[in-house]
Amino acid sequence: MSRRVWQLLISLLSLLTVITCSSSQAIRLTEEALKYDNNIIQISNSDLSLFSGPRDYSTVLILTSTNRNHVCAVCMDLEKIVSQVTKSWYSDYLHTNSLFFANIDLIDASNSKIFQYLDIKNIPHIWLIPPNESIDFADSEIENFEFKILDDGHFVFQVPIAKIDDQVMELARFLTQNLQKSITVREQSPISTFVKTFAVTFFVILIIKKNGPSKFRNLPKKNALTIILISLMLVCLGGYQFTIQHGTPFVAKGHKGQIIFISGGTHYQFGVEILIVGINYTTLAFALVSLIHLGNYKVTSTSLIKSNKSRYIIIMVINILLYILYSSLTSIVLRKDHGYPYAFSKLF
Ligand SMILES: *[C@@H]1O[C@H](CO)[C@@H](O)[C@H](O)[C@H]1NC(C)=O
């Protein structure tokens, strides 16, 4: 499918899904952003009319110059830095129509009116301008109406002196903090990262498989080690890395002071969720392993389970338990994503 058709389809879809909550202006901006490869709207002729009037979206405004005469080293890499964050934003939050990126580059002399209006002496500037719905289109008569957005309060992002990857991370963190939406910056080339990780993991497993068992079998405290390793694995699976990176609280309190164990939203979690999910996985595993064990179980006169009838009853109980435990997992997912289609019973 050609890129244009694809983009049109995406904008149509986003239009359909959010028509009730995004303004038509925001949807127009999404369409505009999709015209650019890096989704950054390029301003020319000092024309900010797209951003005039009431705004139900946030705006990242970049004031820069890639004109060599303006001697700004950071400015040369700026678009590359912002692009990475923009791409991540658009792959996760396209349909929200809630954030737009605009680049005002002084290499296009027709943009100088904006720089004069702001009386800017140094570049670059990266501003995050929050929504402001109190600006009225009825004011459009007043002078410089389309520059109104420039007068609004904004957060300033200082590009740190660091490697580009770190600058990208800092910008993503800055936006995450102010928008309360987690932005995950994608690797530049996911395929090569995948191949590298795959190769390394594969060879490590090969080596362990070849030499591991004999060494492991002779280890003292083998069971303790097994438990520690499995716990470590569960902690990693439960999202330990995420909670550390984002510094999320262990639990949170709701409006009425009640404790919230499971955060809403697919892109967030509390520390306690590692524990909840870990325990859920562990009990699920126990249930499954006992089913396998019971399947091979031989009822004898000396065995713990005295008759096949009790064995069947236990198997049935464990099956019900399995269902409940799995439902509990999918109920957690439902808390985060109400539209999750593969849930079993909703338990909480
Ligand atoms: C929002 O716009 C109104 C009208 O232009 C302005 O008075 C107000 O200061 C703006 N709010 C912020 C937070 O900038």
The ligand as a Gaussian input file, in Angstrom:
#p B3LYP/6-31G(d) Opt

LIG

0 1
 C       -4.714000      31.055000      27.978000
 O       -5.207000      32.035000      27.081000
 C       -5.758000      33.182000      27.721000
 C       -6.356000      34.060000      26.630000
 O       -5.419000      34.397000      25.663000
 C       -4.659000      33.890000      28.506000
 O       -5.202000      35.005000      29.160000
 C       -4.089000      32.913000      29.534000
 O       -3.008000      33.499000      30.193000
 C       -3.612000      31.648000      28.833000
 N       -3.224000      30.666000      29.843000
 C       -1.971000      30.273000      30.019000
 C       -1.773000      29.254000      31.067000
 O       -1.055000      30.689000      29.367000

